[in-house]
Amino acid sequence: MSTNIGRLDRVLRIVLGLFLLSLIFIGPHTLWGLIGIVPLGTALTGFCPAYALFGIRTCRKA
């Protein structure tokens, strides 16, 4: 499992994940905010299975 997510992509995923998770506590108070775990998890690991499936890489090649 190699890294396929670049720096900007990671930052955007972290922001999106935290925003979605905040919907659990503020806003509509629904469990749909748990979807935020997905972008947050992919940002923290640096690997996106969907990117791997389609051959997409947003990080620089080493």
Secondary structure, DSSP 8 states (H G I E B T S, - for coil): ------HHHHHHHHHHHHHHHHHHHSSS--GGGGGGHHHHHHHHHT--HHHHHHT---S---
